[in-house]
Amino acid sequence: MIDRRKFIALMSSGVAASAASIPAAAEVQPALQPGIARRPNVIFLICDDLGYGDLGSYGSQLPTPNLDRVAAHGLRFTHFNAGHPICSASRAAVLTGRYGTRSKTTGAFGPTSPAGTSLDETLLSELFRAKGYRTKAIGKWHLGDKPGYLPTSRGFDSFYGVPYSDDMQPLPLIRDEKILEQDTDRTLLTPRYTEEALKFINAQQPDNKREHPFFLYLGFSYPHDPAKASPRFRGKTGFGDVGDAIAEIDWSVGEIVSALERKGLTRDTLLCFTSDHGPWYQGNPGPLRGRKASTFEGGFRVPFLATWPGTIAGGKVVDDWCSNLDVLPTMAALCGLDLPKKPLDGIDISKVLLGHEAKLERKPVLYFSPMGGGGNDVHCIRRDGWKLRVAQNVKGEMYINDRTTGAHGSQWLQHPELYDLSRDPAESYDLAKLHPDLIEELMHSLETQIQTFPPNVVAAYTKLKQDKGDVSTPPGASPRPLGVPVWGWTPPDRRS
């Protein structure tokens, strides 16, 4: 621990050192936040199905020394949410700053999908390139594989990776828009992505000689089921295929950080690491209820690490509630980018990243479910630590993404449920009866916000409210499909 004066002196010296290395005054962007000398390089790393509890710094026993080191030297967020609990929609939220339901991205695109994320949406990569950034996409894309939807048509100078998830086939390996392998070796994806990332970093000029900053977006394909690791890591962790895949991702992050150090790029590079949503069949959601594709916190809350030596104070734990919806507006503030014309659902959290005192002001956030209403059903609305659940999947706690259950669709809860996530992250205790005024306030916000969405989302919401679950459904359960059994007793407030 160091006192306030020493901390300020240390930060001031770091800023002064960065400012002294600026080759030309024209490179300073007036739109940048105070204390930032010039536009940083940005590396954004996003995993597929990594759970909130899968890293050592979040309580896991898995070996993740490199990511734990990133957490120790940067920021570790404890209340960071995905924008959506399933693959394509969550990535669209990251790159647009808007709910996937606004961009026709409500589930997971695949080999038979006719399109991708709406072409009238502005992606973060396009904002970077418009400001002179070199842009590179590596790894899993999953926002469309048809002409016009691949990364090189969406603001990236180049692309090396696969178009969708590793459980889809065939899985082509692509460079830009050319297929290199029709059905690639899934065990080699992580080392291949890493090699491509190192080539890109090694081709950059050191900070004191650079002409253009860069934006590197790397989407790891794992630990999505079926998780794979290369022979070097297979069977080495003692935690099975998922553990091995996560360990190889950790190695990859270590290689990327080392490459930045060798090139002298560390102090001018913002590196972020997160996941698209919670874990699937395997993986650890931490102390949270639910998993991928559910609207419980286990499907939404993800790890988020950020490091920027000399600018971001190291070793800090951030408890502010933030979201992957916030990535685009935050990068715009940090890097001097122009914002898209369409209104954003995320907010600028750059002051939180930089360690400034800031109270985040945001509208209540909506939780959409990918499992009903064409992926347009809204289940929850959250304001700060309060989360109101208004609908539930028909199978409740039975794992909704298990193909053997046939679990699809949502029903409106006749008794909405209210959870205090600040004290009850596992969503175990319904407090609805104690806070009727708060429920009314959140319901009003939900009704108001839904009207700002495309007509198909509004129609799905209208239908959902009409598809009511049984009034006898107890809190925390899926709606009763057949009512109360003949031997059952129901309290008066749960009788139709």
N, C-alpha and C positions, 0 to 999 in steps of 0.2 A: 504494500500500500504506500502511496506517496501523498503528501499534502497538496492542497489546492495550488499554492504558489509554484511548487515544483512541476505540477502537471501542466499548468499554463505555460511555464517556461519551456517545458519539453515540447508541447504542441507548437509554440511559437517558433522554436528552432527548426522543427520539421517543416513548417510552412515556409520559413525563410529559405531553407535549403532548397525546397522545390522551386521557389520563385527565382532563386539565383541561377537555376539551370535553364530558364526560359530563353530560347534563342532569339525570339522576336516578340515585340510588344503586341503585334497584331494577333498572336495566338491566344491571348487572354480574351475570354468571352465575358462581356459585361453581364450576361444573364446568369452567370454561375453564382453559387452560394458564397457568402462571405467566408474567407479562409481557404478557398480552393483556388490555387494559382492558375490552373489550366485544365482543359477537358481531360478526364482520365480515360485510359483504356478500360474496357469492361469485359469481364469473363463471367458468363452466367451458366452455371452447371445445374441441370435439373434431372433428377432420377425418375424412374418409372416404378411406382408402387413402393417406395421406401417409406417405412412407417415412422411415426413420431418417436418411437422408442428404439429405433434400430442403430443409433450411433452411441459410442461410448460416452460422449458428452451429454447425452440425454438419458443415461442410465443403463445402456445395454452392456452386456458382457462380450459382445462381438469385438474382435480386434479391428479398431478403426483409428490407429495412431495418427495418421496424417490429418484426418478430419478433426480429430480432437485437438491437434496442434493449431489448425485454423481457428477453432473455437476459442482456444486459449489466447490467441494473438489478435482476435477480432471480436465481433459481436455474436452472441448466441441468443436467438429469439425463443421465448417460451410459449408465446401465444400467437403463432403465425398460422394463418389458414390458407388452404388452396382456394382457388376461385370456383372449383367444381369438383365433385368426387369421382370423376372418371376422365380418361386420358385426353382425348381431343379437346373436349370442352375446357379442361383445366389449362391446357397449353394456349388455347385461343385467349383465355382470360389473361394469361401472363403477357402475351404479345400485343393485345389490344387495349388492356386496361378496362375491359367491358365484359359483362356476363356472356358466356357462350350462347345463351338463349337469344342474344341480340344479333349474333353473327351466323345463325343457322348451324351452330356447332353445339349439339346437345348430348352427344354420346361419344362413340369411337368410330372414326372412319376406317374403312377397310378396302381390300382389293376390289370389291364390287361397288363401292360408293361412287356415285356419278359426279360428285363435286367435292368441295371442301369448305373451309372457312370463307365467308362471303368476300368476294373480291372488292367490294366497296368499303371494306374495313381497312384502316391504316395500321400497319404493324410497326412495332418498335424498331425493327430492322430498317424499315423505310425512313423513319425519322433519323436514325443514325447516319444512314448513307446520304441523306439530304444535307447533313452538316459535315460531310467530308470524311466520315469514318470508313475504314476498311471493314467489311462485314463478312463473317464466315459462319456457316451453320454446319455442325457435325452431329452425327448420330440419328436418333429417332426424331422424325419430323411430325407426322400424324395430323397435318392440317390439310391434306388433300394430295393425291398423286397424279391427278390428271393435268393436261397442259394448262398453264396459267396458275396452278396452285402450288407447285414445288417452290422451294426456297429461293431459287434464282429468279423467280418471277415476283417474289414478295420482299425485295429489299436486300437480299444477300448476294454478294459478289460471287460466292462459290458455295458448293454443298458437297459433303461426302457423308453418306449414311444410308439409312433405310427409310421407307415411306410410312411405315406403321409398326405395330407391336410385333414382338417376336413370336407370338402364338398364331400369327396369321401367315398364310402361305399362298403362293410362293412369296419369299421375302427377298426382294432384289437389293443388291448393293449398288448404289448409284453415285456417280460423280457428276455434279451439276444436273444434267438431264439425261445422261448416258448411263445405261445399265452395264455395270462391270461384271456382275454375276447374277444369274437369274434367280437362284435360291441360295443365299450365302450361308457360310458356316457360322451358325449362331454362337458357337463357343469362342470365336475369335473377335466378336464385336467390340468388347471393351478394349482389348489391346490395339485393335485397328483404329478405333476412335482416338485413343491416346496418341498413337504414332502420328495421326493426321494433325492433332492439336499441337504437338511439339514442332512439327514442320512449320505450321503457321506462326507459332510464337518465335521460332528461330529465324524466320524470314523478316521479322520486324526490326526496325532500327531501335537502338537504345534510347532511353528517354531524352538524353541531352542532344540527340541528333535527329529525332523523328520529325517527319513532316505531317503525318496523319495519325491520329489515334485509331484504335481498332475495337470492334465489338465481336467477340467470339461467343456463340451460343452452342452449347454442347448438351445434347439430350441423351443420357445413358439409357440403354434398352432394359436395364435390370434394376432391381431384382424382380421384375414382372415375371409371372409364371408362364412357361417353365424356365426358371432361373438357370443360367449357364455361366460357367467360368472356364477360362482357358486351362490347359493341362498344368500350367504353372501353379494355379491356385486350387484346382479341383481336389477336394478331400482334405484340404490343409487346415481348415478352421475348427473342425469338430462340430460345426453348426449346420451341416448339410449343404445342399445346393444354394439355398438363399444366403446363408452365411458366407459361403465361398464367393458368390457373386458380389456381395457387399464389400468383402475384403478386397476384391480386385478393383472395385470402384474407388475404394480408399487409396489403393496403390496409384491409380490413375491420377487422382487429385494431388498426391505427393509428387508425381512426375511433372505435373503442370506447374505447381508452385516452384519446384526446383528449376524448371526451364526459365521462369520469370526471373529468378534470382541470378542465374547465369547470364542472362541478357541485360541485366540492369534495369528491368522493367517493374520491379516490385513496388516501389514507392509511388508509381504513377498508374497503378492498376487496381481497380475495384473488382474484387472477386466475390461472387455470391454462389451459395450452394443451397439447394432445396429439393423438394420432391413435388410431383404433380398432385398427389393426394395420398391417402392412407394405404396400408398394405392390403394385399389380396388374401389368398388362402393362408400363406405363410407370412412371416414378418411380424413386427411388434408395434402395436398402436400405443404402447405405453399404458398409462392408467385410464385410458379413454374407452368409452363404449363405441362399438361399431367398427366397420372396416370400409375398404374401398366400395364405392357406389352407394353407401348409406349416408344419410344426412345427420347421423350422430357424429360427435367430434372425432371419433376414430377414423372416419372417412375424410374429414376436412383438415384437421390440424396436422401440420408437417414441420419438420426441422427447417430452420433457416439460419445460415451462417453468412457473415459478411466480413471481409477483411480488406483494409486499404492502409498499409503501414505509413505512418507519418501524418495521416489525416483522420482515420478512425482510431479511437483509443482502444487498446487491446484488453482482452480479458473481461469484457463487460457482458452481463446478462441483461437482456431487455425484456421487460414484462408487458410492454405496450402491445395492445391487440392490433395486429397488422395482417395484410393479406397479399397474396400473389397478384391480386387486382391492382395493388399499389405499385408494382414494379415499373410500369410505363411512366406514370406521372413523376415518380421519384427519379428515374433515369433522366427524364427531361429536365428536371430541376438541377441535377448534379452535372449534367453534360451540356447544358445550354441548347437543348433540342426544342423545336417547335411542337406544340401539342396538336393532336388531331382535331379536325373540325367537329367530329361527333362528341357528345358529352360522355365523360368517363364515369365509371362506377368506382374506380379506385381513387385514392388520394395520395398526395405528395407526403412521404414520410422521411424526406431527406434530413430534416432537423433531428429526427430520432437517430438516424445513422451517424450523423456528425456529432452526436452527444449534446446538442443544444436542448435547453428546456423547451418543451413544446407540448401543448395539449392537443391531441388529434381530434379534429372535428369531422365526423362523417355521418352520413345517413345510416339508419339501420340497414344491415346487410342481409340479403336473401340467400337461402340455401335451396338450390334446385336439385331435384332427384332425376337421375338418368333412366330410372326404371319404369316410369309411367308417363302417360300423356305425351308420348313422343319425345320424352326427355325434357318436357316443359313444365312438369308439375313442381310447384313450390311447396316445400314441407315446413320450413322454419324461417323466422326472422329474428335477427339478433341486434341488440343495442348494448354496447359495452359488454358487461358480463352476463346480461340477461338474454336468454334464448327462449323464444316462444315456438312451440311445435304445434302446427295446425293440421298436419296431415301425416300419414304414415303408410309405408309399404304394406301390402296385404299380408305379408308373411312375418312382419315384425323382426324379431331377433333371429329367425331362421335365415341363414346366410343368403342374401338376396341375389348374389351373383353366381350361385351354385346352379349349374344347368340342370341338376337332378330335381330341384324343388319346383320348377315351373313358377317361380315367384316373380310376378310382374304386376305392375299397377299400384295405384295409391287410392286411399280413401280418406275423406275428410273426418277429422276427429270431432265428435259432437261436444267433447270436453277438451278444449285446448290445454296443453301442458306447458308450464313455465319452469325453467331451470336456471339456477344461479351458478354459472360456470366458474365464478371466482371462488366459490366454496365447494362446488360439486361438479368437477370436470367430467365425472363419469355419468352425469345426467341420471342420477339415481332417485332424486327426491323432487316430486312435483309440488310447486309452491303456488299453483294457480289460484287456489282459494284465498291466499293471503294477499294477493296483489291485483284485484280486479281493475283498478285504474290503469295500471301498467299494461295489462292485457288489452284494454280498450285503446290505449295510445299506440301500441305496436300493431294492432289490427288496422287502425286507421292508416298508419304508415304503409302497411302491406297493400291495402286497397289502393292507396294513392300511387305507390310505385309501380304496381302491376300495369296501370293504365299507360305507362311510358314504354311498354314493351311492344313488340310486333303483334299483329292481330292473332296469330296462332297461339302465342303465349297467353294472351288475354282469354282466348276461347278455352284453352286448357284449364285455366284457373276457374272460369265459370262452370265448366263441366265438373271439375274436382269438387267444388263446393256442393254440387248437387248429388255427388256420389258419396253419401254419408255412411260412416261406419255405424255399427250397432251402438246405441246409447249406453249399453251396459259395459262397454269396453273399459277395463281398468287402466289407470295411468301406466305408461311405459310399455303397453302391449299393442300388438297389431289388432285392428278392428275385428271384433267377433264376426265370423261369416255366417253363423247359424243361430245367433242369439244365445240366451242363457239356457243351460240344460234343465230338464224338468225338476231335478233335485236341487237346483241352485237358488240361493237367495241373493238378491241385489238390493243395495241401499236405495232409498228413495231418489237421490239425485242422479242415479244411473238407470232410471226406469223411463221407458218411452211413454 
